[in-house]
Amino acid sequence: MKRVAAAWLVAIPSLGASLGATASEAQTDRPAATALAIGEAPQLDGRVLDDPVWQAVVPASGTTQTRPFAGEPGTERTEVRFAYTEDTLFVAVVCHDREPEGIVISDSRRDAALDETDSFQVIFDTFQDGRNGFVFGTNPAGIEYDGQVLEGGSGVFSGMGGGGRFRGALSTGFNLNWDGAWTVATEVGEFGWSAEFAIPFRTLRYPPEEVQTWGLNFQRNIARHREVAFWSELDRNHDLDRLTDAGSLRGVEPPPQRNLKLIPYAIGSSREPPSAGSDNESDSDLGVDLKYSVTPSLTLDVTYNTDFAQVEVDEQQVNLDRFNLFFPEKRPFFLENAGLFTVGARAGSRASARVDLFFSRRIGIGPRGELIPIDYGGRLSGKAGRFNVGVLHMQTAAVGGLHGNNYAVARVNRELGERSSIGGMAISREGVGGLAPHDDTNRTYAIDGKWGIGEHHTIESYVAQTDTPGLDGDDSSMLLSYNLGKPAWRGSMSYAEARENFNPEVGFLSRRNFRNLSAFGMHTIRPENLLGFHELRPHISYSAIWDFDDYKESQYIHIDNHWEWRNGFQVHTGVNLTEEGVKETFEIVDGFPVQAGKYSHDELQTVFSTNQAKPVSFYIRNITGGFFGGDRSSTQLTLLARRGERLTSELTWDHNDVDIDSGSFQVNLGRLRLSYSITPRMLVQALAQYNDQSDNVSANLRFSWLQDANTGLFVVYNEIDELGARILYERPDRTVIVKYSRLIDVFR
């Protein structure tokens, strides 16, 4: 580790507590609200204006737009009240609207996107550290939307803003898959719409002080105006995650943290194998998860005989390259506090390399997507003073001729002031059991840090090294990046590398043995009155990858402008200049080789997108140009349709027409997603996929009857039809799974 430590000292200047004021010190000019202690809980029916409990609470009001007119007051009045009993925090919001018939209600699924519907979100920075927070949101249909902001989130505005399709399960510090135990009720009337939240204190994490002040901000979206407005004013390039600019909630007196939750589950399954000569298979099992607050800010999660049958299957992808595809983690146990364990370099373009030092899908999922049983595991995560701490341990079973593995991850991160931190991480995999070789081990060690300079500049870095028997030397990786985030200017520069023997077996590498130099710059222009334009975003990006013999493997230059109108219509017009260096011949699809050599091409890229707040909308992306010495036309069409807030549908077709020296071929990927919400907690979801690259058709049908914290009854039907293997398999592979889990709050 001496070489790694030396590189760290070169990469990052000395960090210290003098880097900047803490979040609480920086918020003296921010708005403040007060929570009122009440003896009787309000009736949770969404009728805020009729409930006498709320009449005694002074509301927080006044919002400022980030779009469409940054800095202008919100067009409609928003009033938010905060109160608490000895065990529950209550939030009441009244979203006044002079045109209630224009309210847009687009979805009622749990955690459905909130950016294309009228909606309200509130964020609590319970430690007032400007980094970590809990988000709760809803729309007029009364959906439960919650998430966790980790390590400062992104704080960067994208899309319409907040709770949208640009916010993935885990994206830049926002964890949508965090599910707390809380409830919400709404009402729509001539005044507009209102909502009441009941958030048990045991759902949150907070310090042990008797009287507390929390960081606070809230956001209101008015879909028909495409308006996004915040209580604590933000620059137009920031979103709700920007906790360093939050206001405050004073006078909170939460009870001492006593939190012990048990989540037992029972599961039964029946499988009809694809071969008609095989007997049907059935199985049943039991398991349990435990959640315990070791301290008010440190949580222990334990899982035994873990099962994730209720999790939606992966969305298939088209791979027309020679590098690894990335499939995101979806399993809830690994997603909670996942941002704490995230260290690496993220791909920003087609010619960028992705490095994740810890990738939880390596645990319990085999190289071909097969499930490997997890016997047990535990995670301790949270805060200890100004340290963020995470320890993870998992044990998988031996199955199918594979030995079991013991996984361990230790992570510590020290906060050093506004948007700055330094940390370390250690990751281990060790084969266990009689089938495991005596030296079947892998270790990864890393040091990482972030330096926030003023309001708009950030430097990030990590250095890492692996230890694998038989791979000595050239086993390090590093990143050094700079990011600029101003209201009108955004940009970044980064250098990342991973040497030949760098081998994070519990991580993810899209490429190996590379050096990657990337740069990006964007200028956002908001005309006052020009043909209905909301924003123009001219930008350029560059990324190039070499090996350590200075052979250029890829280069990608993207020159583009996004034209966005206030009615939600968007057009993107871009040109891509690409270079590919192929050292060894590879088959891009079966039977179509790409010969070794150097290829240089131009592409035209266009995107058309309509207003997704409408009942029917579409998105079309086309790339046409040269491709490995030939030509390619790639078109992706997505059609979105909904009926009220109950029925939503999404149809995507990805078509690739390729003509190269070894021949012409087409690759198609189709996906149909349907969702029907019987109530906000009872829904039916279907996902059907067709992939002619792997020559299969699959279907996933799920019925969910949700209870607290995303527990409940799940009935899942899966079918996979391997069309190309019909000689071996006479019918599709079909499975039916029934799972029931229940949250038991021991101290309730």
N, C-alpha and C positions, 0 to 999 in steps of 0.2 A: 504493500500500500504506500511505500515511500514515494514512488513515481506519481501516484494518484494525488497524494497530499501536496506535492510540489506543484502539480498542474493546477490544483485548486487555488493555491496562493497566487499564481499568475493570473488565473481567470477572473477572480473577484477581489476587489479592494477590501480592506478590513471593514467589517461590519460591526456596529456597536449600537448601544442604546441611544446615542446622540443623533441617529439618522433622521429622526423626525418625532413629532409629537404623537402621543397615543391618540386613539380615536376619541376618547372622552375629552382630551385637551383641545382637539381640533373642532369640537362641535359647539363652541360657545355661541356662535351666531346662527345656530340651527333652531328650528321650531321645537317646542316642547309640549307634551300633553301630560295629563295626570290621570292615573287610575284611581277609581273610588272604591273603597271597601264597602260592601253591602252585606246585609244580614240575610237577605232572601234572594235566591236566584231568579232571574227573569224567566218568564215562560218562553221556551224556545220554539217560536212559531214563525219567526221572520217579521212579525208585526211590531217594529220598533216604535212607530209613532203612537201606538195605542197602549204601550206598556208603561205604567207609572214608574217602574223601577228606573227606566232610562231618563225620565224627565229631570231627575236630580243630578244627572251627570253632564258636565260641561263638554260639548263636542269639540273635537279638533276638526278644523275645516280649512278650506283654501288650498287649491292645488295649482301647480304650474306645469304647463305643457312642455314636453320634449318634441312632440309632433302633433299636428302638422306645423304649428307655429311656436317654435321653441322660445321660452321665456314669457309667453302670454298666459294669462290666467285660464284655468279650465273653463270650458263653456257652460258647464252645469255644476250646480252646487253639490258638494259632497260633505257629509257630516259623519264623523266616526267617534264613537264613545267606547271607553274602556272601564270595566269594573271587575271586581273579583270577590269571591267568597273564600272560605278557608281552604278550598281544594281546587277551585276552577277559575280560570281567567275567561271573561266574557268580552266579546267585541261586537258592537252593533254599528252597522253602516247604513246610512240612508243616501241612496244615489238619486237625487232629485233629477227629474227630466221633464222639460216642458213639452216634449213630443213622445209620450210613452208608447204610442203606437209604432215608433221607429226603433224600439229596443230590439237588438239582435240576440237571439238565443240559439246557439248553434250545436250544442252537445251537452249531454248529461252523464257521460261516462266518468268514472273516477280518474283523476289526473289527466283528463282530456285538455287539449290546448286551449288557452284562454286569450290568445292574441286576436282571433277573428270573431269574437263575441263580446258583448258588453260584459264586463267583469270587474272584480275587485280583488286585490291581493294586499296582504300586510306581512311585513317582515319584522321579526324580533331578534335583535342582537343581544341575547340575554347576558353575555359577559361584557358587553360594551367594549369589545376589542377591535371593532372595525373589520373583522375577518370571518366570523362564523355566525350563522343565523338560521332561523326556522321560518319558512314561508308557508302561509295558509291563504287559500284563495277560493273563490266561487264565482258563479255566474247566476243570472236570474233563475236558471233551472235547478239551482241548489247542489251543484256538483261539489265533491270534496277534492280539492287540489292542494297537495302539500309537497314540500321538498326541503332540502337541507343545503345551505350555502356553506362551503368549506374553504378554508384558506383564502378568503377574500373573494371567492367566485371569480367570474370574469369581469363583472361590472361594466361590460361593453355591450352597447345596444346593437341588436341585429334583428332584422325582420320588423314586424309591427311593434314588437316589444313585449316581453314578459309572458312566460308560460306558453310559448308557442312551439311550432314544429321545429324551430331552430334549437330548441332546448331539449337535448336528448336525455336519455336515462342518466348518463353521467357526462356532462360537457363542461369543461373548464371550471370545475369547482362547484357545479350545481348538480345535486343528486335528486332527480325526480322520483327515484324509487324508494326514498325514505317515506315510510308510511306511519303516521302517528295515530293514536286513538283520540278522536275528537268528533264533533258533530256540527252541522250547520243547517239552518232553515232559512228560506227566502220567501218573499212575497212581491208580486208585481201589482201595481195599482196606478191610479191616475196621477199620483205624485212622482212616479218613476218605479224604482224597485229598492228593496231593502233586504238585509241579511243579518242574522245573529249567529255568532260562532261561540261554541262552548269548548274551551281547550283545557283539559285537566292539567294542572301543574306537573303531574307525574309524567306527562308526555314530553315536557321540556327538560333541558339541563340548564342549571344556573348556579352562581356562586352561593356560599353559605350565609351571606349577610342577611340581617333581619329585614331592613328596608333597602330596596334596590332601585337603581335607575338603569333602564335598558335602552339600547339603541332601537329606534323605531322609524319606519317609513311605510307609506302605503301608496298604492297605485290604482288608478281607475282608468279603464279603457271604455271608450264610446265608439262602437264599431262603425256606425253609419258615417261618422265624421273621420274615422281612422285616427282617433285622438287617443294619446297616451299622456297622462298627467300624474304628477307626484306631489305628495304633501311637502316633503323636504326637497327643495329644488335641485335638479341634476342637470349637468351638461347634456346636450342632445345625443352624445355618443355613449351615455351611460344608462344602465337599467337598474332595477330594484336591488340587484346584488351589490351595488356600490355602497357598502356599509360605512365607509369612511365619511360619506356625506349624509348619513342618516341623521334624523332628529333624535329626540329622546322621549321615553315614557317614564314618568317619575311616580314615586309613591307605591311601588309594587312590594307587597309583603307576602311572598310565597312561603309555604310551609317547608320545614326541613325535608330534604329529599329522602323519601322512603319508597323505594321502587323495586318490587319483585314481581315479575310477570312470567307466567308459564304458558307456553303455546304447544299443547299436545296435538298430535294429528294421527289420524287413521287413514289408511289407503288400501284400495283394492283394485286390481287390474285384470283384464282378460285380453289375450292376444291371439289373433288368428294369423299364423305364419303364412308367408307367400307360397309355400309349397303345399299342394293339396294332400300330399302324403304325410304331412306332419300333424301331430296332435295339437289341439288348441292348448294354450298355456294360461294358467291363472295364478295369481299371487296376492298376498295381503301382507301388511306390515304396520308397525306402529313406530312413532318417533316423538321427540319433544325438543322444543327450544326453550331456553331460559334467558331472561334479561334481568340483571340486578345492578342497582346503583351502588357501587363500592364506595364512592364519595358522591357529593352532589354533582360533580362534573366528570366522573369516570364511570363508565358503564361496562359491565362484564356480560358478554353474550356467549352462551354455551349451546351447542347443538349436538344431538345424538341421533344417529341413524337418519341422517338428513335426506330429504326428498324434495324435488322442485318440479313435481309433475304439473303444477298449475301454471308454470311459466310458459309464455308463448314461444313457439319454435322460431328459429332464426329465419330472417329474410334472406333468400338466396341471392347471390351476386354473380355477375358475369366477369370472368377473368380472361382478358385478352392481352396478357403480359406474362412475364416469367418470374414474378415476385409474389410473395404471400399476401393473401387477403386477410383483412381484419374483421372479425365478428364481435360485436360488443357483448359485454357481460349483461345478463338479465336476471340472474338469481338474487333474490332479495338479501340473503345473508351476506353476500359479498359486496353488495352495493351500499349498504349503510356505512357511512364514514369512509367510503372508498377513496374520496379525494385525498385523505390523509396519507394513503399508501401509494399515491400516484407520483412517480418521478420518471421523467424521460423526455424524449423529443417527439413532438407530434407532427405528422405529415400535413403540409399546407397546400400541396399541389401534387400532380401526377408524378413529378420527378423529385419528390421529397421522400426521405426515409423516416419511418416510424420506429421509435424505440420505447418500449415500456419495460422498465426494470422488473416490475411485478405485474403479471397479467393473471387474474384469478381464474380465468377459464382453463388454465393448465391444471387446476385442481378439480378432479371429478368429471372431466370431459376428455376423452381420448383424442388422438390425432385425427381420427376419421369421424369425430362427432359422437362416438359411442359414450354412453354413460358409465362411469366407474363409481361404484358405491362409496359414499363417505361415511366411515364408521362414526366419527365424532370430531368435534372441533370446538375452538373457543376463540374469542376476541376480546381484548381489553382495550378500550379506546376512549379518548376524551381529553380533558385539559388537567394539567397539574401546574397551577400558577400560570406563568407565561409559556409553558411548554405544552405542545400538543403531542400526545403519546398514543402509540398504537402497537399492539402485540397480537399476532395471529398465529394459531397453531391448528393444523388439520391433519387427519389421518385417513387415508383411503385404503380400501380393501384390496386383497388379491383377487383377480377375476380374469377368466378367459386366458389363462397362461401368463398373465402379467402380475408381477409382484406388487405389493402395497408400497405406498410412499408416505413418508412423514414430511410435512411442510411446516416451515416456521418463518415468520416475518417479524422483524422488530423495527419500529420507526419512531424517531423523535424529531421534533421541529420546535425551534426556539424563536419566539416572536421578538423582533428587535426594534419596533417602532412602526410607524405608518407604512404598511405594505412591504415591510422588509422582514426577512427571516433567514435562518440558517438551520440545517438539519442533517441527519444521517439516517442510513437505512441498511439493514442486513437481511438477506433472503437465503433460505436454505431448503434444499430437497435432499432427502436421503432414502434410498431404497431399503425396505424392511421385509423380513420374512425369508423363508428358505430359498426362494427363487432369486433373491437379490444378490448380485455380486458383492464382494466385500468392499470394493471401492466405488460403489455406485452412489456418488455424492455430487452435489453442485452447490456452489456458494456464489452470491453476488453481494458486493459491498459498494456503498455510494455515499457521497457527501453532496449536498445541494444547497442552493441559496437563492434568495430574491432580494433585490435592492431597489426600493422605490425612491425615485429622485423627483422631488416636487410632486405636482399633481399629475403629470402627464408622461413621465419617463420611468421605465422599469428595465432592469438588467436581471437576467436569470442565468443560472449555470448549474451543471452537475458534473461530477467526475465519478466514474464507476469502474470496478474491476471484478472479474469473475475468477473462480478457482474450480477447475475441472480436471480430474485425473487424466493425464495424457495430453493436456493442452497447456503448455507452459509458454509464457511470453506472448507479447502482442495480444493481450487479453483485457484491454481497457476500452472505455468509451467516454465521451464527453460532449457537452453542449455549452455554448456561450451565445446568448441571444440578447438583443435590445428591442424594446417595444415602445412605440410612441402612440399615445392616445389622446389627441386633442379633438375638440368639437368638429373642426373642419379638416383636420389632417390626421391620418392614421398611417402607421408604417412599422416595419420590423426588419431586422437583419439578424441572421443567425449562422453559426457554424456548428455542425455536429459531425461526429465520427464514431465508428465502431471498428476496431481492428479485427484481424483475421480470426483470432482465437477467442474473441469476446463471445461468451456463450451463456446468456441468462436463461437457463432452462425453465424457470418459472416466470419468464417474461415473454415479450413478443418483439421480434425483429422482422420488419418487412423486407430488409436486405441485409446482407452481411459484407464485412470488409469494405467499408465505404467512407468517403468524406463528402459531406453535403454542405454547400454554400447556398443560402437563400436570402432573398430580399423582397420587400413588398412596400408599395406606397399607394395611398388613396387620398384623393381630395373630394370632400363632399360639398356640394353647392346646392343651396336652397334658394331658388329664385323667388322674389316677392310676387311677381305676377307674370308668368310666362307659360302660356298655352296649358295651364292647369298642372304644370309640373310641381311635384312635391320636392324631389331631390334628384340631382345628377351625381353619379359617383365614378368619375374617371379614375382608373387605377392601372398599375402595371406590377407584375410579379416576375421574379427570376429564380430559378432553382437549377443547380447543376450538381451531379454526383460523379466522383472519380473513385477509382480504387487507389491503393497505395503505391501503384506503379505508374500513376498519373494517366491511366487510361480512362477516358470519359465514357461512363456507362449511360448517362441520361442528361439531357438538358431541356428545360421547358421555360419558354418566355410567353407570358400571357398579357396581352394588351386589350383593355376592355373599357366599356362605359355602361353603367346601369342607368336606365331612364325610368324613373318611377313617377307616376301621376298620383294626384290626390285621390282619385277614384279607385286606387289599388291596382291599376294595370301597370305591368312592368315589361320592359324590353331590355335585354342585355345583348350587346353587339361586341364581339371580341375576335381577336386573331391570336392563334397559337403558333409559335415557332418551336419545333421539336427536333431533337437529335437523340438517336439511340445507338449505343455501341454494344453489339452482341458478340461476346467472346466465343460462345459455343452454340451450335445449332440447337434449337429447341422446337417442340411442337406447340404451336399456339392453340390449336385444337387437334384432336386425333386425326392423323393423316395429312396435316398441313404444316410442314416444317418452315421455320424462318431460318435462313442461312446466316452463319457468322458474317459479320461485316458492320459497316457504319451506314446509318440511314439518317437523312436530313429532310424534313418536310415542313409544310405550312398547312394550317387548318383554319377554317372559318367556324366560329362558335356563336350560336344565337340561342336566346331564351325568351319565351313569351309566357307571361303569367297574368291571370286575371284576379280580381278581388275575391279572396277566399272567404270573406264574410258573406258572400252571396250564397244562395242555396245550391247553385251549380257553378263550379269554377274549373279551370284547367291549367296545367303547367306543361310546356313543351320545351325540350332542350335538344338541339341538333349540333353535331360536330361532323364536318365534312372536310376531307383533305387527304394528304399522303399518309401512308401507314406501312412501315417495314418494307419499303421499296414498291409498294402498290398504293391502293386507295381504300378508304373506309368511309362509310356514312353511318353514323350512330345517332339514333333518334329515341328519346325517352318521352313518352306521353303519360301524364297522370291526370285522370279525371276524378274530381271530387264532387259528391252530391250528397245532400242530406234532406230529410223531411222533418221539419221541426227540430226539436232537440233530442228525439228518440232514435231516429234511424240515420246512420251515417254510412257512407260507402266510399271506397277509394279503389280505382282501377288503374293499374300501371302496366304499360307495355314497353319493354326495352328491346329495340330492334337494331342489329348490327349487320351491315352488308359489307363484306370484306373481299377484296380482290388483290392477291399477292402473287409472287412468282410461282408458288407451288399450287395455286388454284384459287377458285372462288368458293366462298361458303357464307352462310348466314347463321347468326346466333340470336335466339329470341328468349326473352324471359318475361313471363306474364305473372301478375300478382293481383288478386282480388281480395279486398278486405271489407268485411261487413260488420256492423255493430248495431245492435238494437238494445236500448236501455228500457227495461220494463219499469224500473225505478232507478234513481241514482246509485243504488247499491245492488241491483239485480239486473244482469245483462247477459246477452248472448253475443258471442263474437266468433267470426269465421275468417280463416285465412286460407286461400287456395293459391297454389303456385304451380307454374309450368316452366320447366327449364330444358330446352332442347340441347344445351351443351352437355349436361349430365343425363339427358334423356329420361326425365322423370316428371311425374305429376304428384303433388302432395296436397293434403288437406288437413287443417287443424280447426276443430270446432270446440268452443269452450262455453260452458254455462257457469256463471259465477253468481253466488248469493253471498255478498260480502257482509262481514261484521266489522268490529273494530280492528284498525291497523291492518287491513287487507287480509284478514283471516276469514274463514267461512267455508261454504260448500262449493266445491269445484267438480264439474263433470267434464271430462276431456275426451274427445275422439280424434285419433290420429290415423291417417291413411297415407301410405307411400306406395306408388305404383312405378316400379322400375321398368319403363317401356322397353329399354334396350336389352333387358334380361328376361324377356318373356319365355325364352326357350328353357331357362332354368326355373323360373317362377311362374306359376300358373295363375296367380291372382295377386292383388295388392296385399301389402303387409298392413293389417288393421289392429288397432289397440283401443280399448276403452278403459279409462281410468276414473275412479271416483275417489276424491280426497276431501276430508273434513278436518278443519283445524279450528281451534277456539282459543281466544285470549282469556286467560284467568289472571285477574289482578289480585294478588294475594293480600295487599294492604288496602284495598279499596273499601 
